[in-house]
Every structure is written in C-alpha cells, then in structure tokens.
Amino acid sequence: MMLTLFTDASLCGQTCAAGYGAWAKRDDMKAGETFGGEIIERVTSSSEAELYAVAHALDLLHKKGLLHLPTKTVMVQSDSVRALQAILQCVPGASETRHRQSRLQGPLLPHRLKLNPIERGAIFIIQDALRHVRPLVRHVKGHQQGDGRNWVNRECDRIARQHMGNARAKRAAADEVRQ
C-alpha cells in the first residue's frame, strides 16, 4: 500500500517565521487530507523551510500510524528540488520517480549536498519517519494552474502561507511584549 504526500513551505524573509502545508492520501483512503502548521525551528532559507515541511508532515503521519503496515511505500512530492535531493542523498533506499508531465531536465541527483545543521535536523526526523517504508520522491512544479496534483500543490502553498502568517503575528506580538 502506498501513501502519497505533498508538502510546501512558506518563509517570511524578514522575520524567519515559517509555516508548512501538506496533503496526504493512502491507497485505502477515499479522499486526501490537508493539514499544516508552524515551523518552530529557526529556519533562515526556503530550502530549510521546505525540508522541515516534509519532516513535520512525515512526523505527524508517523505519529498517527499512517506510516506503519500496511503502508509499504511513501511518495514525497515537493516543488523543492533541494529538499528532494537531500532525501535522496540521506534516506536509505530512497529513489526518484517521475510524473509523465515532469519538466525537469535530467534526474534529481544529490550531488553530495553539504547540509547545514538545520537541514540535518530535518533529515534526522525524515529518516526516522521513513525507516520502515520504501521512500520515493517526485518533483512537482509549483504555482501551476489546473486540477489534480496542481490543485494539491496550490492548496499546500495556501496552508503554508496561512501558518507562516500566524507564526509572524505571534513573533510580532512577542516582540511588542519584550519592548
């Protein structure tokens, strides 16, 4: 049985507030579920935020038991090439699978990425969540019109922006209290 996961992240470059959105559907589910949250780690780049979007979504699915048997394969889909390359490099058994409409030129090769400590923290969570399943990664082009996977990616983006806005508002309120 396969579980498909789409994730996206949103980062405010001024405050480093970040949020994520996700959509997950396992073969035995009638419909996919959307969810998201704030990224509590202090991320400073969109690449770090994208990795934590995958990490937090997988961690939540793992805690809900959706990454346990009968799930045997998890397909992680993201518009972040770097996040997918990091998963390919660091998660044992991970491989790429292309969508027939993919516009990527060439395979997602990890090219021996140098991950910073923040990215390594996200990878540790991802490795733990995926330890009993076969991980696949697939790039999805972000911000495209259409239905199906394009709608899912836009919905994850909307949820991520909403949670980033919430995180930014909380940080602004905390800054006012400190002053």
BAFI-3210 file (N, C-alpha, C; in Angstrom, 3 decimals, decimal comma, padded with zeros to 6 digits):
// residues 179
n [1|2|3|4|5|6|7|8|9|10|11|12|13|14|15|16|17|18|19|20|21|22|23|24|25|26|27|28|29|30|31|32|33|34|35|36|37|38|39|40|41|42|43|44|45|46|47|48|49|50|51|52|53|54|55|56|57|58|59|60|61|62|63|64|65|66|67|68|69|70|71|72|73|74|75|76|77|78|79|80|81|82|83|84|85|86|87|88|89|90|91|92|93|94|95|96|97|98|99|100|101|102|103|104|105|106|107|108|109|110|111|112|113|114|115|116|117|118|119|120|121|122|123|124|125|126|127|128|129|130|131|132|133|134|135|136|137|138|139|140|141|142|143|144|145|146|147|148|149|150|151|152|153|154|155|156|157|158|159|160|161|162|163|164|165|166|167|168|169|170|171|172|173|174|175|176|177|178|179]
n.u [000,853|000,476|001,349|000,773|002,326|002,171|003,992|004,555|006,240|006,329|008,078|008,890|011,058|011,969|011,335|011,870|009,839|007,949|005,869|004,073|002,356|000,407|-000,643|-002,078|-002,591|-003,530|-003,649|-005,922|-007,680|-010,562|-010,467|-007,988|-006,202|-005,788|-003,407|-001,397|001,048|002,907|006,367|008,542|011,245|014,170|014,430|016,259|016,260|014,526|014,975|015,651|013,200|011,502|012,504|011,884|009,128|008,520|009,586|008,036|005,456|005,746|006,460|004,111|002,305|003,520|003,190|000,433|000,127|-000,001|002,190|002,876|002,597|-000,299|001,147|003,617|005,101|006,113|005,438|006,965|006,175|007,210|007,827|010,367|013,481|015,968|015,230|014,211|016,499|018,125|016,762|017,028|019,785|020,231|018,388|018,092|017,590|015,936|014,430|013,971|010,979|009,399|006,829|004,648|004,303|006,445|008,739|011,333|014,789|016,777|017,818|017,088|019,753|021,690|024,220|026,126|025,335|026,061|024,896|023,584|023,570|020,866|019,385|020,233|019,003|016,307|016,477|017,119|014,660|013,079|014,386|013,868|011,048|010,634|011,778|010,731|009,569|009,424|010,918|009,954|010,610|009,270|009,297|007,253|006,056|005,764|003,077|001,286|-001,449|-004,529|-006,031|-006,091|-002,880|-001,737|-003,655|-003,506|-000,853|-001,063|-002,934|-001,500|000,460|-001,158|-002,054|000,429|001,255|-000,712|-000,137|002,460|001,906|000,485|002,557|004,279|002,727|002,565|005,262|005,609|003,870|005,125|007,537|006,607|005,782|008,240|009,386]
n.v [-001,176|002,250|005,523|008,818|011,933|015,388|018,382|021,781|024,860|028,031|030,996|033,863|036,243|038,419|038,051|035,409|033,707|030,782|028,441|025,397|023,432|020,568|017,607|014,468|011,117|007,839|004,672|003,288|005,228|007,273|009,929|012,538|014,170|017,440|019,378|021,236|023,464|025,556|026,131|025,495|025,518|027,551|028,584|029,806|029,938|029,226|026,632|025,264|025,564|024,134|021,520|021,090|021,221|018,799|017,107|017,669|017,024|014,261|013,320|013,816|012,144|009,704|009,578|009,367|006,833|006,205|005,571|003,052|-000,549|-001,262|000,274|000,444|001,900|005,255|008,152|011,119|014,299|017,366|020,849|021,621|021,221|020,939|019,929|017,425|016,308|016,168|014,252|012,036|011,717|011,196|009,418|006,072|003,827|005,512|006,661|008,206|008,995|009,788|012,012|011,749|014,205|015,719|018,424|018,616|018,686|016,047|013,692|013,872|014,331|013,856|015,049|015,177|016,952|019,597|019,666|021,907|022,389|022,878|021,822|019,171|018,464|018,355|016,261|014,124|013,731|013,020|010,662|009,010|008,834|007,518|005,004|002,403|002,051|002,121|004,753|007,137|009,864|012,750|015,385|018,252|020,787|023,990|026,345|026,191|026,322|024,454|021,212|018,355|017,217|019,758|021,405|020,355|021,049|023,871|024,206|023,239|025,226|027,460|026,781|026,666|029,369|030,564|029,488|030,466|033,193|033,231|032,472|034,620|036,725|035,955|036,201|038,951|039,915|038,879|040,288|042,881|042,665|042,260|044,742]
n.w [000,000|-000,743|000,401|-000,459|-000,339|-000,390|000,045|001,099|001,794|003,486|003,918|005,773|004,873|006,363|009,090|009,573|010,170|009,653|007,893|007,136|004,672|003,896|002,136|002,280|001,229|001,541|-000,103|000,800|001,597|001,070|000,323|000,134|002,833|004,082|005,875|008,216|009,694|011,978|011,476|013,829|014,221|013,859|010,926|008,111|005,408|002,331|001,472|003,834|005,169|003,436|003,731|006,434|006,215|004,928|006,901|009,261|008,349|007,722|010,266|011,729|010,333|010,881|013,686|013,748|012,877|010,186|008,671|009,208|008,807|006,910|005,106|002,700|000,937|000,549|-001,147|-001,560|-002,509|-003,795|-004,488|-004,162|-005,259|-003,952|-001,399|-002,123|-003,287|-001,016|000,492|-001,204|-001,007|001,713|002,888|003,369|000,685|-000,782|-003,783|-007,006|-008,745|-011,716|-012,820|-015,580|-016,812|-016,105|-016,098|-015,525|-016,256|-016,688|-014,078|-010,503|-008,993|-006,082|-005,811|-003,735|-001,558|000,677|003,714|006,084|009,707|010,449|008,311|008,552|010,928|010,132|008,283|009,977|011,311|009,115|008,250|010,464|010,401|007,980|008,217|008,045|005,592|001,959|000,437|-001,987|-004,182|-005,769|-008,013|-008,191|-010,182|-008,956|-008,268|-010,478|-012,777|-012,922|-012,243|-010,038|-009,236|-009,422|-008,207|-005,619|-004,907|-004,946|-002,897|-000,684|-000,623|-000,007|002,582|003,886|003,689|005,262|007,833|008,135|008,271|010,702|012,446|012,078|013,092|015,799|016,520|016,188|018,163|020,436|020,300|020,790|023,449|024,701|024,428]
ca.u [000,000|001,276|000,875|001,303|002,409|002,619|004,281|005,078|006,596|006,327|009,026|008,997|012,484|012,303|011,192|012,190|008,652|007,691|004,772|004,020|001,088|000,598|-001,790|-001,688|-003,623|-003,098|-004,489|-007,183|-008,475|-011,431|-010,015|-006,792|-006,379|-004,862|-003,039|-000,203|001,391|004,050|007,687|009,046|012,694|014,617|014,931|016,676|016,183|013,379|015,376|015,489|011,762|010,936|012,878|011,091|007,749|008,491|009,857|006,891|004,336|006,021|006,420|002,703|001,734|004,094|002,522|-000,949|000,164|-000,213|003,422|003,079|001,893|000,044|001,883|004,924|005,794|005,698|005,909|007,040|006,166|007,526|008,363|011,735|014,475|016,990|014,680|014,147|017,874|018,614|016,146|017,703|021,157|020,360|017,434|018,410|016,598|015,115|014,644|013,129|010,027|008,962|005,481|004,718|004,317|007,573|009,518|012,719|015,800|017,691|017,392|017,382|020,964|022,028|025,462|026,826|024,954|026,573|023,757|023,922|022,983|019,405|018,908|020,493|017,947|015,113|016,758|017,023|013,226|012,624|014,933|013,154|009,679|010,623|012,670|010,119|008,870|010,237|010,666|010,072|010,455|008,820|009,211|006,054|006,291|004,899|002,329|000,725|-002,902|-005,020|-006,567|-005,253|-001,666|-001,516|-004,536|-002,955|000,314|-001,533|-003,585|-000,416|001,047|-002,096|-001,999|001,752|001,242|-001,572|000,594|003,575|001,315|000,218|003,849|004,790|001,929|002,995|006,581|005,419|003,276|006,173|008,481|005,983|005,803|009,622|009,796]
ca.v [000,000|003,472|006,805|009,939|013,151|016,648|019,398|023,068|025,722|029,470|031,631|035,317|036,541|039,444|037,571|033,973|032,928|029,822|027,503|024,367|022,836|019,208|016,796|013,056|010,138|006,450|003,958|002,850|006,399|007,749|011,269|013,003|015,101|018,558|019,789|022,068|024,041|026,454|025,511|026,116|025,662|028,848|028,397|031,081|029,858|028,448|025,223|024,721|025,501|023,037|020,256|020,947|020,921|017,345|016,461|017,787|016,256|012,841|013,047|013,761|010,924|008,588|009,548|008,929|005,426|006,029|005,098|001,678|-001,511|-001,856|001,175|-000,090|002,898|006,648|009,029|012,509|015,203|018,732|021,709|021,964|020,281|020,689|019,036|016,078|015,831|015,822|012,979|011,011|011,540|010,833|008,415|004,788|003,234|006,500|006,766|009,179|008,551|010,958|012,109|011,796|015,592|016,416|019,295|018,631|018,191|015,132|013,155|014,610|013,761|014,559|015,818|015,318|018,220|019,918|020,086|022,636|021,738|022,991|020,823|017,837|018,213|017,929|014,948|013,135|013,469|012,319|009,301|008,269|008,573|006,636|003,872|001,096|002,089|002,420|006,153|007,649|011,315|013,233|016,839|018,824|022,194|024,804|027,521|025,934|026,219|023,126|020,443|017,221|017,480|021,204|021,922|019,930|021,881|025,226|024,133|023,156|026,561|028,330|026,404|027,074|030,838|030,856|029,171|031,419|034,437|033,047|032,493|036,002|037,519|035,580|036,801|040,398|040,127|038,607|041,404|044,020|042,401|042,438|046,150]
ca.w [000,000|-000,852|000,899|-001,225|000,474|-000,988|001,057|000,667|002,915|003,255|004,835|005,755|004,880|007,356|010,466|009,592|010,526|008,586|008,055|006,105|004,315|003,390|001,715|002,306|000,894|001,443|-001,063|001,389|001,986|-000,005|-000,087|000,816|003,953|004,139|007,218|008,227|010,985|012,023|011,581|015,056|014,138|013,328|009,570|007,528|003,949|001,857|001,429|005,191|005,441|002,645|004,376|007,656|005,824|004,742|008,194|010,176|007,804|007,926|011,703|012,125|009,768|011,641|014,997|013,529|012,497|008,753|008,033|009,664|007,958|005,636|004,220|002,335|000,128|000,726|-002,201|-001,123|-003,651|-003,383|-005,550|-003,768|-005,776|-002,921|-000,373|-002,690|-003,419|000,324|000,857|-002,000|-000,511|003,125|003,361|002,739|-000,205|-001,481|-005,219|-007,696|-009,746|-012,482|-013,352|-017,050|-017,271|-015,492|-016,975|-015,061|-017,193|-016,016|-012,788|-009,274|-008,401|-004,845|-005,978|-002,461|-000,941|002,014|004,514|007,293|010,892|010,445|007,349|009,102|011,915|009,396|007,700|011,057|011,509|007,913|008,311|011,495|009,959|006,806|008,435|007,763|004,303|000,773|000,089|-003,346|-004,264|-007,074|-008,124|-008,775|-010,488|-008,116|-008,730|-011,804|-012,866|-013,241|-011,133|-009,655|-008,461|-009,380|-007,169|-004,327|-004,621|-004,605|-001,589|000,311|-000,585|000,712|004,001|004,383|003,855|006,411|009,065|008,229|008,760|012,136|013,147|012,011|014,042|017,155|016,761|016,339|019,480|021,443|020,243|021,460|024,895|025,165|024,358]
c.u [000,899|000,551|001,562|001,225|002,916|002,917|004,732|005,337|006,493|007,191|008,967|010,482|012,890|012,302|011,641|011,041|008,338|006,520|004,823|002,581|001,356|-000,739|-001,301|-002,882|-002,973|-004,095|-005,842|-008,067|-009,326|-010,958|-008,761|-007,146|-005,348|-004,610|-001,799|000,060|002,556|005,324|008,376|010,560|013,037|015,258|015,242|016,649|014,965|013,726|015,231|014,006|011,117|011,275|012,080|009,616|007,587|008,640|008,643|005,686|004,546|005,956|004,971|002,034|002,237|003,385|001,074|-001,017|-000,002|001,037|003,786|002,378|000,405|000,791|003,272|005,766|005,229|006,310|005,802|007,131|006,323|007,974|009,793|012,715|015,494|016,463|014,634|015,539|018,434|018,034|016,811|019,093|021,183|019,423|017,707|017,251|015,747|015,455|013,644|012,175|009,458|007,490|005,595|004,762|005,488|008,339|010,976|013,639|016,764|017,175|017,761|018,588|021,345|023,315|026,212|026,579|025,654|025,395|024,238|023,240|021,453|018,813|019,122|019,467|016,666|015,309|016,664|015,556|012,682|013,112|014,158|011,751|009,618|011,384|012,060|009,371|009,854|009,936|010,902|009,953|010,046|008,719|007,879|006,329|005,279|004,169|001,812|-000,793|-003,284|-005,535|-005,613|-004,059|-001,354|-002,393|-003,961|-001,758|-000,094|-002,196|-002,540|000,254|000,157|-002,042|-000,673|001,787|000,404|-000,815|001,821|003,056|001,000|001,510|004,419|004,040|002,325|004,347|006,472|004,834|004,304|007,199|007,918|006,008|007,212|010,037|009,206]
c.v [001,240|004,650|007,880|011,186|014,299|017,599|020,685|023,892|027,173|030,101|033,142|035,653|037,553|038,905|036,130|033,135|032,012|028,923|026,469|023,943|021,472|018,595|015,364|012,180|008,766|005,718|003,550|004,004|006,850|009,092|011,627|013,982|016,211|018,914|020,670|022,601|024,999|025,629|026,205|026,297|027,009|028,621|029,763|031,070|029,031|026,960|024,563|024,562|024,335|021,677|020,034|020,730|019,418|016,649|016,502|017,004|014,759|012,461|012,928|012,489|009,680|008,460|009,097|007,461|005,167|005,569|003,685|000,746|-001,230|-000,922|000,601|000,932|004,270|007,458|010,470|013,381|016,637|019,528|022,142|020,891|019,944|019,745|017,596|015,485|015,415|014,487|011,836|010,699|010,882|009,742|007,098|004,261|004,219|006,517|007,751|008,467|009,801|010,874|012,256|013,218|016,393|017,231|019,391|018,076|017,309|014,685|014,079|013,965|014,544|015,369|016,079|016,693|018,387|020,473|020,812|021,972|021,802|021,950|019,406|017,472|017,734|016,530|013,855|012,752|012,653|010,872|008,448|007,892|007,534|005,328|002,516|001,057|002,357|003,861|006,448|009,166|011,681|014,752|017,221|020,311|023,023|025,886|027,375|025,879|024,780|022,413|019,305|017,654|018,974|021,859|021,592|020,802|023,302|025,250|024,035|024,512|027,518|028,057|026,842|028,584|031,247|030,617|030,072|032,748|034,370|033,126|033,906|036,894|037,213|036,204|038,302|040,716|039,900|039,732|042,637|043,866|042,651|043,900|046,964]
c.w [000,000|-000,212|000,066|-000,371|-000,385|000,158|000,388|001,918|002,491|004,338|004,663|005,898|005,938|008,775|010,663|010,140|009,350|008,933|006,943|005,866|003,721|002,997|001,685|001,961|000,786|000,552|-000,494|001,859|000,800|-000,544|000,689|001,927|003,851|005,597|007,124|009,621|010,860|012,081|012,740|015,059|013,506|011,960|008,970|006,004|003,559|001,782|002,792|005,524|004,690|003,252|005,653|007,347|005,649|006,094|009,116|009,667|008,023|009,403|012,190|011,596|010,495|012,991|014,890|013,100|011,006|008,008|008,498|008,689|008,003|004,666|003,963|001,576|000,450|-000,399|-001,712|-002,371|-003,147|-004,594|-005,240|-004,234|-004,695|-001,834|-000,886|-002,873|-002,059|000,784|000,088|-001,456|000,857|003,629|002,632|001,890|-000,982|-002,963|-005,812|-008,649|-010,413|-012,839|-014,863|-017,593|-016,695|-016,520|-016,538|-016,134|-016,412|-014,661|-011,626|-008,597|-007,152|-004,917|-004,672|-001,848|000,394|002,797|005,757|008,497|010,941|009,498|007,883|010,168|011,250|008,824|008,758|011,296|010,336|007,924|009,304|011,023|008,838|007,005|008,083|006,436|003,172|000,361|-001,394|-003,280|-005,685|-007,020|-008,754|-008,995|-009,718|-008,873|-010,159|-011,725|-013,182|-012,014|-010,784|-008,832|-008,403|-008,323|-005,788|-003,961|-004,248|-003,231|-000,476|000,469|000,210|002,224|004,614|004,628|005,059|007,722|009,239|008,758|010,243|012,939|013,174|013,000|015,486|017,489|016,958|017,712|020,585|021,462|020,945|022,967|025,454|025,201|025,435]
res [m|m|l|t|l|f|t|d|a|s|l|c|g|q|t|c|a|a|g|y|g|a|w|a|k|r|d|d|m|k|a|g|e|t|f|g|g|e|i|i|e|r|v|t|s|s|s|e|a|e|l|y|a|v|a|h|a|l|d|l|l|h|k|k|g|l|l|h|l|p|t|k|t|v|m|v|q|s|d|s|v|r|a|l|q|a|i|l|q|c|v|p|g|a|s|e|t|r|h|r|q|s|r|l|q|g|p|l|l|p|h|r|l|k|l|n|p|i|e|r|g|a|i|f|i|i|q|d|a|l|r|h|v|r|p|l|v|r|h|v|k|g|h|q|q|g|d|g|r|n|w|v|n|r|e|c|d|r|i|a|r|q|h|m|g|n|a|r|a|k|r|a|a|a|d|e|v|r|q]
***
